[in-house]
Each structure stands twice: as C-alpha cells, then as structure tokens.
Amino acid sequence: MEDWTHLRAHVEKLMKEWHIPGAAVGVVQDGEVVFAEGFGVTDCNTGQAVTADTQFSIGSSTKSFTTTALGLLVDEGVVDWDSPVRTFMPEFRLFDSVASERVCLRDMACHRTGLPRYDAMLFNPVFTRKDILDRLRHLKPTKDLRTSWQYNNLMFAAMGDIVRRVSGLTWEEFVRQRLLTPLGMTNSSFDCDEILSAPDHAWPHREVDGKISRIEFMSIGATGPAGSINASAKDMAKWLKFNLDLGKVEGKQFLAEATIKEIHSRHIPMRGMQDEEGLQQGNYCLGWMSGFYRGGHVIQHGGATVGFATECAFMPSHKTGVVVFTNNNGPVAQFVARYVFDTVLGLEPVDWSGKAKEKRAQSEAAKVDQGDLPKVQNTTPSHPLDDYKGTYRHPGLGDLAVGFDENGDLTATYGTIDMKLSHRHYDVFDAKMPDFFRGFKMGVTFQGAQDGSIFSVALPLGFDPLLEDLVFTRVPDNMMSELSFLAPFCGDYEVAGMPLKVVLNKQGSLTVAMPGQPVITLVPYKGTTFNFEGLPGFSLTFGDNKAELTQPGGVFTANKIGGGRVETAPT
C-alpha cells in the first residue's frame, strides 16, 4: 500500500502558494482510510488547528447525496428515474409546457431540463423549497429538454422537495436518517446553524488586496439539496468507501448495486467544460461527473460556497478515493486530488499550480477594464435619483429593492446581494457586485412608462450569457393594499353624466362598475393611480372628492356624489 507521508509537504506547499488558511485531506485505498489529516487553521483569528474531524462546507459535492437519497426511494419502488415528475408532483410546472409534462428525475439530476443556472436565487433567503418550485414556471429556458447540459442548482432544490413529498421527511431528515447515520457519518451537518454548533468546524475566509480575513457563513437555505452539507475528512472517507464499494456498508448491500451504477453512469456530455492537458471533463452522471485524468477513469464532484472549496473524487479501477477541503476559495482542492491520482497512476506529478498561475497571468493581461466599457459622454439620468427608488418584481426571482446607502449613493439589493449603482449614461447604471463576485460589474437599465414614470429595471441576474436581461417591474407601495388607504376611495361618482361606482371587494381590491359594463378590478400602480385590469390605457387617479378617468380617448373628471361600500375587510 502506498506511503502517503509525501502528501503532507505537497499540501503545505500549495496552501502557502494560494494563501489557504486551513485544509483537510482524506484518502481511501483498497477499502481502507490510508490518510486523514488536517492542515493549518480553522480560523485565522483564533489559530485553532484543523483536524481530520473538522467540519467544512462541501458545497455541490452534496448533490451526490441527494441523488443517492432518491436512489433509495427508487429501490423501494416509491419513485423511478424516468416517470414524469408530475406523476408524484402534479403541480410541477416549467415555463415550457412540453417540458413540464415530460421532465423526469433523471433529467433534473443530470442538468438537462433546458433551464440555465439562475443562481441569483441561491442568494435570496426568503424563498422556501415550495417557493422555488412555484417560481420555476416563470424562468425561461435557453435550450430544449434533453438537448444540452446546463448546470442548475434549482432542480436539486426541487428534488429535495420531491423527497419530502414521497417520504414524509424533509430532505435533511431523510439524508440524516437514511444515509448519514447508517454510513456512520455522525460528524456531518446541514447549512450554517448546524456547523456553527459543531465544536470543531472551519470558518470561511476571503482574500482581499492580499489580506486573508475570516468572513461569515452564507446560508443557501431552500437550495440545500444542491450544496448545504458540512462534513469532516473522516466522514467523507466513509462516503468514498460507500461509493467505491458500489453501495455496500460493512460488506452488506445497502443500496442496490444496479442503482448506484446508474448514479455513476454517464448521462450527458458536459459541453462547454474546458479540457486541460491530461484532463477530460467528460460527462455528467446523476449528481457526479465522469471523466478521465491522464488515462484513468475518475468519478468526481467539486463544491464551492462562499469561502470554501471541496474536491471529492474516486478512481474505481484503482480502488482509490480522495476528498480535499479548503477554507478559502481557489483551485488547491483540485490540485491536491490530482496529485493523489498522479501517485496512484505512478506518473510524474503535473505542476497544476504553476500552470494555473501562468493562465491567470495571461487572463489578467487580456482582461478588459469594465470601467472603460462604451459610454456616451455628457449624459444625465432622465429623472432625479429619488424617482428610481422603489421595489421591482420579477415573477420568478422575486423582489429587487432600489434605494440609497448611508452615503446617499444609489444601490440595488437582491436577497443578500448588495450592489452600488454608478451612472454610466442616460438611464443605464453600472452595478458593482460584492467581493464574492470579484468586483464584477453588470449593466442595469431603467425603463420608463408612457406617463413618464420609471416603470421597470432590467439586469443580467440570470448569470447566463444566453439569457436576456431579466426585467423587474415596479410594484406599488404596500400602503396601496391597506384598507385604511383604499376605503376613502369607495363611493358613487358621476363622469360625463354617467354613474360610476367604486367598491372595495371581499378580496381586498378596489373594483369599478359602470352601467352595461362588467365589474373591473383596479390594480394599484402608484400614488393614488389604479389601472384597469385587462384594459391597457385605462386608469383612475383619486383625489379629494373626485377622480380622473384616463382612457385612450382622453382624461375625464369623475366627481364623487355619495359614500362608498366596503364589502368586508380583507384578511
């Protein structure tokens, strides 16, 4: 069996080169854990040492746990990989009606639904798993079903809710009770709250201007089935053994061999993933990736959350697996895993670190300064900045808030993403993303309505070059839905000799009725202006004992001649 003492020096060298505060490595070979050690510190503030029992966030390496959980349900006959999702979740809907009818668990698990990432939703903690499921119908695809590989975390959130639906347990409960505990992975947890209560856990870190600092954990909440597990090197070594043993635990078949082979099998080519010398990315499986490294078949899945990086990989033909954690983002976890496979294959190690530094230098040299993007000089916004302030809503992604920071600068906030807006030209602003996004800038375009007001804002929060900018439409102030605000507008009006009646209905909405016309719901717009639902160009603006009726033929004054009616107070 291989002597792995040389691995220590290699890990320490890479940590120094890439400014990694702490790391942990586990190696499994021929059914035994042959290496499990910690390096550096869990927290640059306290200096506590990393051990093989230190919990790290494993990020997207979580995905294989989700597919394996579904594999257990497949074995029990509760679900199967190829039946439409609507078989056990009738309300499931995507933007594409054909895909809605046909999408199955296999499509979701290998990222071939046609839906791109929409990863901004990972940063919106208000969403529940049900919210995400309900919002999928509003997210436009960029490919047809089963034609392309497009990485999508939201589908794993959906699969987590399917686990709940068919098992009666939340995804977290199911994975803990049905996977982690039987495998002896008792030093593993879910998301931020649980890892913070663990006595031995790593903290995330970030390097800014050459200085390493500890940062706060980022919860991914409802999208947990895509990446919320935390584990130690020793626990993940048990996960590697389970996969290398094709579903056996202590010599007994725990997951059917046919099922785990299905999970490990190639399903769709990962076009767009760049191959490197000696490295072929290959295909996506079900929560795993399958490719070749210097001639050896490797099944793996990395993971990255804010301040953490993970590589979990195994080489079936050589009965060897490796897991590497770091508590700063970067490529070190991948480089250490490749070094382990270099050793197993008996090949001279490749200097992946040197290659990456060279590539990074070339990239920096070719980088376009986003501050110098095309700009029309000597322009100003069409409105005072205060007019841009407000809440804007996308039916899928939810709310975007535009306001001002303590310095009076215009800002946009989506979930936990805070962006400072600087004027570029006309009604286009540049949004500077937080440090996690490496200071990336995106264009933000405000758009006006026919009445001259700011009506919507468009920006590329889909995080996919094939997607058009996502349009968020301005929503009215909350007070426009309050009884105390709406009730005074109720009453009988007269316009051009014709009666007009405004009522607050049982649903809490104003309605308007005229003789010979159907009752029409009034939709809050802004101030005291309400649009006619389903009738573009028609609106009512309420004032003192009167209202202005706007329609394509002109503007007419409606005088109030009597008190109104509130059918019931909305709940």
VEXDREN-2710 file (C-alpha; in Angstrom, 1 decimal):
% VEXDREN-2710
k/r/px/py/pz
1/MET/0.0/0.0/0.0
2/GLU/1.2/3.5/-0.9
3/ASP/3.2/5.5/1.7
4/TRP/1.3/8.9/1.8
5/THR/3.7/10.9/4.0
6/HIS/4.9/12.8/0.9
7/LEU/1.4/14.2/0.6
8/ARG/1.8/16.4/3.6
9/ALA/4.6/18.5/2.1
10/HIS/2.7/18.9/-1.1
11/VAL/-0.5/20.1/0.6
12/GLU/1.5/22.6/2.7
13/LYS/3.3/23.9/-0.3
14/LEU/0.1/24.5/-2.2
15/MET/-1.6/26.2/0.8
16/LYS/1.3/28.6/1.0
17/GLU/1.2/29.4/-2.7
18/TRP/-2.5/30.0/-2.8
19/HIS/-3.0/31.6/0.7
20/ILE/-5.1/28.9/2.2
21/PRO/-5.6/29.2/6.0
22/GLY/-6.8/25.7/6.5
23/ALA/-7.3/22.4/4.7
24/ALA/-8.2/18.7/5.4
25/VAL/-7.4/15.7/3.2
26/GLY/-8.7/12.1/3.3
27/VAL/-7.5/9.2/1.1
28/VAL/-9.2/5.8/0.8
29/GLN/-7.4/3.0/-0.9
30/ASP/-8.4/-0.7/-1.2
31/GLY/-11.2/-0.2/1.3
32/GLU/-9.1/1.4/4.0
33/VAL/-8.6/5.0/5.1
34/VAL/-4.9/5.4/4.5
35/PHE/-4.6/9.2/5.1
36/ALA/-6.8/11.6/7.1
37/GLU/-5.2/14.8/8.3
38/GLY/-5.8/18.5/8.9
39/PHE/-3.5/21.4/7.9
40/GLY/-3.4/25.0/9.0
41/VAL/-6.1/26.7/11.0
42/THR/-9.9/26.7/11.1
43/ASP/-10.0/30.4/11.8
44/CYS/-7.2/33.0/11.1
45/ASN/-8.5/35.0/14.2
46/THR/-8.1/32.2/16.8
47/GLY/-5.4/29.9/15.2
48/GLN/-7.3/26.7/16.1
49/ALA/-5.8/23.8/14.3
50/VAL/-7.6/21.9/11.6
51/THR/-8.0/18.2/12.2
52/ALA/-9.4/15.3/10.3
53/ASP/-12.6/15.8/12.3
54/THR/-13.0/19.4/11.4
55/GLN/-16.3/20.1/9.6
56/PHE/-16.1/22.0/6.3
57/SER/-18.9/23.0/3.9
58/ILE/-18.8/20.5/1.0
59/GLY/-20.8/22.7/-1.4
60/SER/-22.0/20.9/-4.6
61/SER/-20.5/17.6/-3.5
62/THR/-23.8/17.5/-1.7
63/LYS/-25.6/16.7/-5.0
64/SER/-24.5/13.0/-4.9
65/PHE/-26.2/12.6/-1.5
66/THR/-29.4/13.9/-3.0
67/THR/-29.3/11.5/-5.9
68/THR/-28.4/8.7/-3.6
69/ALA/-31.3/9.5/-1.4
70/LEU/-33.6/9.3/-4.4
71/GLY/-31.8/6.0/-5.3
72/LEU/-33.0/4.6/-2.0
73/LEU/-36.6/5.6/-2.9
74/VAL/-36.1/4.1/-6.4
75/ASP/-35.1/0.8/-4.7
76/GLU/-38.3/0.9/-2.7
77/GLY/-40.4/1.5/-5.8
78/VAL/-41.7/4.8/-4.5
79/VAL/-40.2/6.8/-7.4
80/ASP/-38.3/5.9/-10.6
81/TRP/-35.8/7.9/-12.6
82/ASP/-37.9/8.1/-15.8
83/SER/-41.5/8.8/-14.9
84/PRO/-42.6/12.4/-15.4
85/VAL/-42.2/14.4/-12.2
86/ARG/-45.9/15.2/-12.4
87/THR/-46.6/11.6/-11.5
88/PHE/-45.8/12.3/-7.9
89/MET/-46.0/16.1/-8.0
90/PRO/-49.0/17.1/-10.2
91/GLU/-48.5/20.9/-9.7
92/PHE/-44.9/20.8/-11.1
93/ARG/-44.6/23.3/-14.0
94/LEU/-41.8/24.8/-16.0
95/PHE/-42.0/27.8/-18.5
96/ASP/-42.1/25.3/-21.4
97/SER/-45.4/23.3/-21.2
98/VAL/-43.9/20.4/-23.1
99/ALA/-41.0/20.1/-20.7
100/SER/-43.5/20.4/-17.8
101/GLU/-45.2/17.2/-19.0
102/ARG/-42.1/15.2/-19.7
103/VAL/-39.3/16.2/-17.2
104/CYS/-38.3/13.3/-15.1
105/LEU/-35.9/12.8/-12.1
106/ARG/-33.1/11.7/-14.5
107/ASP/-33.4/15.0/-16.4
108/MET/-33.2/17.0/-13.2
109/ALA/-30.3/15.0/-11.7
110/CYS/-28.1/15.4/-14.8
111/HIS/-28.9/19.0/-15.7
112/ARG/-30.7/18.5/-19.0
113/THR/-34.0/20.3/-18.4
114/GLY/-33.2/23.2/-20.7
115/LEU/-33.1/25.6/-17.8
116/PRO/-29.9/27.6/-17.2
117/ARG/-28.5/28.4/-13.7
118/TYR/-30.5/31.4/-12.4
119/ASP/-28.1/31.2/-9.5
120/ALA/-29.1/34.6/-8.1
121/MET/-31.9/32.8/-6.4
122/LEU/-29.4/31.0/-4.1
123/PHE/-28.8/34.4/-2.5
124/ASN/-32.4/35.0/-1.7
125/PRO/-33.1/33.6/1.8
126/VAL/-36.8/34.4/1.8
127/PHE/-37.6/31.5/-0.6
128/THR/-38.7/28.1/0.7
129/ARG/-38.4/25.0/-1.4
130/LYS/-42.0/25.3/-2.3
131/ASP/-41.5/28.9/-3.4
132/ILE/-38.7/27.8/-5.7
133/LEU/-40.9/25.0/-7.2
134/ASP/-43.7/27.5/-7.7
135/ARG/-41.4/30.0/-9.4
136/LEU/-39.8/27.6/-11.9
137/ARG/-42.7/28.2/-14.3
138/HIS/-41.6/31.8/-14.7
139/LEU/-38.0/31.1/-15.6
140/LYS/-37.3/31.0/-19.3
141/PRO/-35.2/28.1/-20.7
142/THR/-32.4/28.6/-23.1
143/LYS/-32.3/25.1/-24.6
144/ASP/-34.8/22.3/-25.4
145/LEU/-35.3/19.5/-23.0
146/ARG/-32.6/16.8/-23.1
147/THR/-30.5/18.6/-25.7
148/SER/-27.8/20.2/-23.6
149/TRP/-26.1/20.1/-20.3
150/GLN/-26.8/23.2/-18.2
151/TYR/-25.8/23.2/-14.6
152/ASN/-28.8/24.1/-12.4
153/ASN/-29.0/24.2/-8.7
154/LEU/-32.7/24.9/-8.5
155/MET/-33.6/21.5/-9.9
156/PHE/-31.8/19.9/-6.9
157/ALA/-33.8/22.0/-4.6
158/ALA/-36.9/20.7/-6.4
159/MET/-35.7/17.1/-6.0
160/GLY/-35.2/17.7/-2.3
161/ASP/-38.9/18.7/-2.1
162/ILE/-39.8/15.6/-4.0
163/VAL/-38.0/13.5/-1.3
164/ARG/-40.2/15.3/1.3
165/ARG/-43.4/14.7/-0.8
166/VAL/-42.9/11.0/-1.2
167/SER/-41.2/10.1/2.1
168/GLY/-42.9/12.3/4.6
169/LEU/-39.4/13.5/5.8
170/THR/-37.7/16.7/4.9
171/TRP/-34.7/16.3/2.7
172/GLU/-32.4/17.0/5.7
173/GLU/-34.2/14.4/7.9
174/PHE/-34.2/11.8/5.1
175/VAL/-30.5/12.2/4.3
176/ARG/-29.5/12.2/8.0
177/GLN/-31.7/9.2/9.0
178/ARG/-31.4/7.1/5.8
179/LEU/-27.8/7.9/4.7
180/LEU/-25.5/9.7/7.1
181/THR/-26.4/7.6/10.2
182/PRO/-26.3/4.2/8.5
183/LEU/-22.9/5.1/7.0
184/GLY/-21.6/6.2/10.3
185/MET/-21.3/9.8/9.1
186/THR/-22.2/11.2/12.5
187/ASN/-19.9/14.2/12.3
188/SER/-21.8/15.8/9.4
189/SER/-24.4/18.6/9.4
190/PHE/-26.6/20.9/7.3
191/ASP/-26.2/24.6/6.5
192/CYS/-24.9/27.3/8.7
193/ASP/-26.7/26.9/12.0
194/GLU/-25.7/23.3/12.5
195/ILE/-22.0/23.8/11.6
196/LEU/-21.7/26.7/13.9
197/SER/-22.9/24.5/16.8
198/ALA/-20.2/21.9/15.9
199/PRO/-17.3/22.0/18.4
200/ASP/-14.7/21.5/15.6
201/HIS/-15.6/23.5/12.4
202/ALA/-13.7/25.6/9.9
203/TRP/-14.6/29.2/9.1
204/PRO/-14.8/30.6/5.6
205/HIS/-12.2/33.1/4.5
206/ARG/-11.6/35.5/1.7
207/GLU/-8.5/37.3/0.4
208/VAL/-8.9/41.0/-0.4
209/ASP/-5.9/43.1/-1.5
210/GLY/-3.5/40.4/-0.3
211/LYS/-5.0/40.1/3.1
212/ILE/-6.8/36.9/4.4
213/SER/-9.8/37.6/6.6
214/ARG/-12.4/35.4/8.2
215/ILE/-15.9/36.0/6.8
216/GLU/-19.4/35.0/7.8
217/PHE/-21.1/31.8/6.6
218/MET/-23.5/32.1/3.7
219/SER/-26.7/30.1/4.1
220/ILE/-28.2/28.7/0.9
221/GLY/-31.4/27.8/2.7
222/ALA/-34.0/26.3/0.4
223/THR/-31.4/25.2/-2.2
224/GLY/-29.7/23.0/0.5
225/PRO/-30.1/19.7/-1.6
226/ALA/-27.7/21.3/-4.1
227/GLY/-25.0/22.2/-1.6
228/SER/-25.6/22.6/2.1
229/ILE/-23.9/19.5/3.7
230/ASN/-21.0/20.0/6.0
231/ALA/-18.6/17.1/6.8
232/SER/-15.2/16.2/8.0
233/ALA/-12.5/14.4/6.1
234/LYS/-13.1/11.2/8.1
235/ASP/-16.8/11.3/7.4
236/MET/-16.3/11.9/3.7
237/ALA/-13.8/9.0/3.6
238/LYS/-16.8/6.8/4.6
239/TRP/-18.8/8.3/1.7
240/LEU/-15.9/7.5/-0.7
241/LYS/-15.7/3.9/0.6
242/PHE/-19.5/3.5/0.1
243/ASN/-19.3/4.6/-3.5
244/LEU/-16.1/2.5/-4.2
245/ASP/-17.9/-0.5/-2.7
246/LEU/-20.9/0.1/-5.0
247/GLY/-23.4/0.7/-2.3
248/LYS/-22.2/-1.7/0.4
249/VAL/-21.9/-0.7/4.1
250/GLU/-19.7/-3.1/6.2
251/GLY/-20.0/-5.7/3.5
252/LYS/-23.8/-5.6/3.2
253/GLN/-25.6/-4.2/0.2
254/PHE/-27.3/-1.0/1.4
255/LEU/-28.2/0.5/-2.0
256/ALA/-28.8/-1.8/-4.9
257/GLU/-25.7/-2.2/-7.0
258/ALA/-27.7/-1.6/-10.2
259/THR/-28.9/1.7/-8.7
260/ILE/-25.6/3.1/-7.6
261/LYS/-24.1/2.1/-11.0
262/GLU/-26.9/4.1/-12.6
263/ILE/-26.0/7.1/-10.4
264/HIS/-22.3/6.7/-11.5
265/SER/-23.1/6.2/-15.2
266/ARG/-22.6/8.9/-17.9
267/HIS/-25.8/10.6/-19.0
268/ILE/-25.0/13.7/-20.9
269/PRO/-21.8/15.3/-22.3
270/MET/-20.6/18.4/-20.5
271/ARG/-20.1/20.6/-23.5
272/GLY/-18.6/23.9/-22.6
273/MET/-16.4/22.5/-19.8
274/GLN/-12.8/23.1/-20.9
275/ASP/-10.5/20.1/-21.0
276/GLU/-6.9/20.6/-20.0
277/GLU/-3.8/18.6/-20.8
278/GLY/-4.3/15.1/-19.5
279/LEU/-7.7/16.0/-18.1
280/GLN/-11.0/15.3/-19.9
281/GLN/-14.2/16.6/-18.1
282/GLY/-16.4/14.0/-19.9
283/ASN/-20.0/13.6/-18.9
284/TYR/-22.4/14.4/-16.1
285/CYS/-23.9/11.4/-14.3
286/LEU/-26.6/11.7/-11.6
287/GLY/-25.0/14.1/-9.1
288/TRP/-21.5/13.1/-10.1
289/MET/-19.2/13.9/-13.1
290/SER/-17.3/11.2/-15.0
291/GLY/-14.1/11.8/-17.0
292/PHE/-10.5/10.8/-17.4
293/TYR/-7.4/12.0/-15.7
294/ARG/-4.1/11.0/-17.5
295/GLY/-5.8/7.8/-18.7
296/GLY/-7.5/6.9/-15.5
297/HIS/-11.3/6.9/-15.2
298/VAL/-12.4/9.4/-12.4
299/ILE/-15.8/10.0/-10.9
300/GLN/-15.9/13.3/-9.0
301/HIS/-17.8/16.4/-8.0
302/GLY/-16.3/19.5/-6.6
303/GLY/-18.0/22.1/-4.4
304/ALA/-17.7/25.8/-3.7
305/THR/-19.6/28.0/-1.3
306/VAL/-18.5/31.5/-0.1
307/GLY/-15.1/30.9/1.5
308/PHE/-14.9/27.1/1.0
309/ALA/-13.8/24.7/-1.8
310/THR/-14.1/20.9/-1.9
311/GLU/-13.0/18.2/-4.3
312/CYS/-14.5/14.7/-3.8
313/ALA/-13.2/12.1/-6.4
314/PHE/-12.5/8.4/-6.8
315/MET/-10.8/6.2/-9.4
316/PRO/-12.8/2.9/-9.5
317/SER/-10.2/0.9/-11.3
318/HIS/-7.6/1.7/-8.8
319/LYS/-9.9/1.5/-5.8
320/THR/-8.8/4.9/-4.6
321/GLY/-10.7/7.9/-3.5
322/VAL/-9.7/11.4/-2.2
323/VAL/-11.5/14.3/-0.5
324/VAL/-9.9/17.7/0.0
325/PHE/-11.3/20.7/1.8
326/THR/-10.0/24.3/2.0
327/ASN/-11.4/27.2/3.9
328/ASN/-10.7/29.8/1.1
329/ASN/-11.9/29.6/-2.4
330/GLY/-9.5/28.6/-5.1
331/PRO/-8.1/25.5/-7.0
332/VAL/-6.0/23.9/-4.3
333/ALA/-8.5/21.1/-3.5
334/GLN/-8.5/20.1/-7.2
335/PHE/-4.7/20.2/-7.4
336/VAL/-4.2/18.0/-4.3
337/ALA/-6.7/15.4/-5.6
338/ARG/-4.8/15.3/-8.9
339/TYR/-1.5/14.8/-7.1
340/VAL/-3.1/11.8/-5.3
341/PHE/-4.1/10.3/-8.7
342/ASP/-0.6/11.1/-10.2
343/THR/0.8/9.0/-7.3
344/VAL/-1.7/6.1/-7.8
345/LEU/-1.0/6.0/-11.5
346/GLY/2.7/6.0/-11.0
347/LEU/3.2/9.1/-13.1
348/GLU/5.4/12.2/-12.5
349/PRO/3.2/14.8/-10.8
350/VAL/2.0/17.7/-13.0
351/ASP/2.6/21.2/-11.8
352/TRP/-1.0/22.2/-11.9
353/SER/-0.3/25.2/-9.6
354/GLY/2.3/26.6/-12.0
355/LYS/0.0/26.1/-15.0
356/ALA/-2.8/27.9/-13.2
357/LYS/-0.6/30.8/-12.2
358/GLU/0.5/31.2/-15.8
359/LYS/-3.0/31.0/-17.1
360/ARG/-4.2/33.6/-14.5
361/ALA/-1.4/36.0/-15.5
362/GLN/-2.4/35.6/-19.2
363/SER/-6.0/36.2/-18.3
364/GLU/-5.2/39.3/-16.3
365/ALA/-3.2/40.7/-19.1
366/ALA/-6.1/40.3/-21.5
367/LYS/-8.7/41.5/-19.1
368/VAL/-10.9/44.4/-20.2
369/ASP/-11.3/47.1/-17.6
370/GLN/-15.1/47.2/-17.0
371/GLY/-14.8/50.8/-16.0
372/ASP/-13.9/51.5/-19.7
373/LEU/-16.9/50.0/-21.2
374/PRO/-18.5/52.0/-24.0
375/LYS/-20.1/55.2/-22.6
376/VAL/-21.9/58.1/-24.1
377/GLN/-20.3/61.2/-22.6
378/ASN/-22.1/64.2/-21.0
379/THR/-25.5/62.5/-20.4
380/THR/-27.6/62.5/-17.2
381/PRO/-30.4/60.3/-15.9
382/SER/-33.8/61.2/-17.1
383/HIS/-35.2/61.6/-13.6
384/PRO/-34.0/62.8/-10.2
385/LEU/-32.3/59.8/-8.5
386/ASP/-35.1/59.6/-5.9
387/ASP/-37.5/58.6/-8.7
388/TYR/-35.6/55.4/-9.2
389/LYS/-36.1/54.3/-5.6
390/GLY/-38.6/51.5/-5.1
391/THR/-39.3/47.8/-5.2
392/TYR/-39.3/46.0/-8.5
393/ARG/-40.5/42.4/-9.0
394/HIS/-39.7/39.5/-11.3
395/PRO/-42.3/36.7/-11.2
396/GLY/-39.6/34.1/-10.8
397/LEU/-36.7/35.8/-9.0
398/GLY/-38.9/37.9/-6.7
399/ASP/-38.1/41.4/-5.4
400/LEU/-35.2/43.8/-6.2
401/ALA/-35.0/46.9/-3.9
402/VAL/-33.5/50.2/-5.2
403/GLY/-32.6/52.7/-2.6
404/PHE/-29.8/54.7/-1.1
405/ASP/-26.9/53.8/1.3
406/GLU/-25.7/55.8/4.2
407/ASN/-23.6/57.9/1.9
408/GLY/-26.5/58.8/-0.3
409/ASP/-25.4/56.6/-3.2
410/LEU/-27.9/54.7/-5.2
411/THR/-28.0/51.0/-4.5
412/ALA/-29.8/47.8/-5.7
413/THR/-30.3/44.9/-3.4
414/TYR/-31.4/41.4/-4.4
415/GLY/-31.6/39.0/-1.4
416/THR/-28.2/39.2/0.2
417/ILE/-26.5/40.7/-2.9
418/ASP/-25.9/44.4/-2.3
419/MET/-24.9/46.4/-5.4
420/LYS/-23.7/50.0/-5.6
421/LEU/-25.0/51.8/-8.7
422/SER/-23.0/54.3/-10.6
423/HIS/-24.3/56.3/-13.6
424/ARG/-23.0/55.3/-17.0
425/HIS/-25.2/57.1/-19.4
426/TYR/-28.9/58.0/-19.9
427/ASP/-30.8/55.5/-17.7
428/VAL/-28.1/52.9/-17.6
429/PHE/-26.2/52.4/-14.4
430/ASP/-23.3/50.1/-13.5
431/ALA/-23.8/47.8/-10.6
432/LYS/-20.7/46.7/-8.7
433/MET/-21.2/43.2/-7.3
434/PRO/-19.9/42.2/-3.8
435/ASP/-16.4/40.9/-3.2
436/PHE/-17.5/37.3/-3.6
437/PHE/-18.2/38.1/-7.3
438/ARG/-14.7/39.5/-7.6
439/GLY/-16.0/43.1/-8.1
440/PHE/-17.8/42.1/-11.3
441/LYS/-19.9/44.9/-12.8
442/MET/-23.2/44.5/-14.6
443/GLY/-25.3/46.9/-16.6
444/VAL/-28.6/48.0/-15.0
445/THR/-31.1/49.6/-17.3
446/PHE/-34.2/51.5/-16.0
447/GLN/-37.1/51.9/-18.4
448/GLY/-40.0/54.4/-18.4
449/ALA/-43.8/54.1/-18.8
450/GLN/-45.9/56.1/-21.2
451/ASP/-46.7/58.5/-18.4
452/GLY/-43.0/59.3/-17.9
453/SER/-42.5/57.4/-14.7
454/ILE/-39.8/54.8/-14.0
455/PHE/-41.6/51.5/-14.7
456/SER/-39.1/48.7/-14.7
457/VAL/-35.4/47.8/-14.4
458/ALA/-33.5/45.1/-16.4
459/LEU/-30.2/43.4/-15.4
460/PRO/-28.5/40.1/-16.1
461/LEU/-29.3/38.4/-12.8
462/GLY/-29.8/35.1/-14.6
463/PHE/-26.0/34.8/-14.6
464/ASP/-26.0/33.1/-18.1
465/PRO/-24.8/34.7/-21.3
466/LEU/-27.6/33.1/-23.3
467/LEU/-30.3/34.8/-21.2
468/GLU/-31.7/38.2/-21.9
469/ASP/-31.6/40.7/-19.1
470/LEU/-34.3/39.9/-16.6
471/VAL/-37.0/42.5/-16.3
472/PHE/-38.2/43.5/-12.8
473/THR/-41.4/45.6/-12.9
474/ARG/-42.0/48.3/-10.3
475/VAL/-44.6/47.3/-7.7
476/PRO/-46.8/49.8/-5.9
477/ASP/-46.2/50.9/-2.3
478/ASN/-47.5/48.5/0.3
479/MET/-49.9/51.1/1.5
480/MET/-51.9/50.8/-1.7
481/SER/-53.2/47.5/-0.5
482/GLU/-54.2/48.7/3.0
483/LEU/-57.8/49.1/4.0
484/SER/-57.3/52.5/5.6
485/PHE/-55.8/53.8/2.3
486/LEU/-58.4/52.2/0.0
487/ALA/-61.7/52.7/1.8
488/PRO/-61.9/56.5/1.3
489/PHE/-61.9/56.0/-2.5
490/CYS/-65.1/53.9/-2.4
491/GLY/-68.3/55.7/-3.4
492/ASP/-70.6/56.8/-6.2
493/TYR/-69.1/59.1/-8.9
494/GLU/-70.5/60.8/-11.9
495/VAL/-68.5/61.2/-15.1
496/ALA/-69.9/62.9/-18.2
497/GLY/-73.4/62.4/-16.9
498/MET/-72.8/58.6/-16.3
499/PRO/-72.7/56.9/-12.9
500/LEU/-69.5/55.2/-11.8
501/LYS/-69.3/53.1/-8.6
502/VAL/-66.1/52.1/-6.8
503/VAL/-66.3/49.3/-4.2
504/LEU/-63.7/47.5/-2.0
505/ASN/-64.5/43.8/-2.5
506/LYS/-64.0/40.8/-0.3
507/GLN/-60.6/40.1/-1.8
508/GLY/-59.3/43.5/-0.6
509/SER/-59.2/45.0/-4.1
510/LEU/-61.0/48.1/-5.5
511/THR/-63.4/47.5/-8.3
512/VAL/-65.2/49.9/-10.7
513/ALA/-68.6/49.4/-12.3
514/MET/-70.5/51.4/-15.0
515/PRO/-73.9/50.7/-16.4
516/GLY/-73.9/48.0/-19.0
517/GLN/-70.2/47.1/-18.3
518/PRO/-68.7/44.2/-16.3
519/VAL/-67.1/44.9/-12.9
520/ILE/-63.4/45.6/-13.4
521/THR/-60.7/45.2/-10.8
522/LEU/-58.5/48.2/-10.2
523/VAL/-54.8/47.3/-10.0
524/PRO/-52.5/49.5/-7.8
525/TYR/-50.0/51.4/-9.9
526/LYS/-48.5/54.4/-8.0
527/GLY/-49.6/57.1/-5.6
528/THR/-53.4/57.1/-5.9
529/THR/-53.5/55.8/-9.5
530/PHE/-55.0/52.4/-10.3
531/ASN/-55.0/50.7/-13.7
532/PHE/-58.0/48.8/-15.1
533/GLU/-57.2/45.1/-15.1
534/GLY/-57.1/43.8/-18.6
535/LEU/-57.7/47.2/-20.2
536/PRO/-54.4/48.8/-21.2
537/GLY/-54.6/52.6/-21.2
538/PHE/-57.5/52.9/-18.7
539/SER/-56.8/54.1/-15.2
540/LEU/-58.4/56.0/-12.2
541/THR/-56.5/58.6/-10.2
542/PHE/-58.2/59.5/-7.0
543/GLY/-58.2/63.0/-5.4
544/ASP/-60.3/64.9/-2.9
545/ASN/-64.0/64.0/-3.7
546/LYS/-63.1/63.3/-7.3
547/ALA/-61.2/61.0/-9.6
548/GLU/-59.6/61.4/-13.0
549/LEU/-60.6/58.7/-15.5
550/THR/-57.9/58.2/-18.1
551/GLN/-58.7/56.3/-21.3
552/PRO/-57.4/56.2/-24.9
553/GLY/-59.9/58.9/-25.8
554/GLY/-58.8/61.4/-23.2
555/VAL/-59.0/62.3/-19.5
556/PHE/-62.3/62.9/-17.7
557/THR/-63.2/64.1/-14.3
558/ALA/-65.4/61.9/-12.1
559/ASN/-67.0/63.9/-9.2
560/LYS/-67.9/62.0/-6.1
561/ILE/-71.6/62.3/-5.2
562/GLY/-72.0/59.7/-2.5
563/GLY/-70.4/57.5/0.1
564/GLY/-69.0/54.1/-0.8
565/ARG/-69.2/50.5/0.3
566/VAL/-66.6/48.1/1.8
567/GLU/-68.0/44.6/1.3
568/THR/-65.7/43.1/4.0
569/ALA/-62.3/43.9/5.5
570/PRO/-59.7/41.8/3.7
571/THR/-57.8/39.3/5.8
END
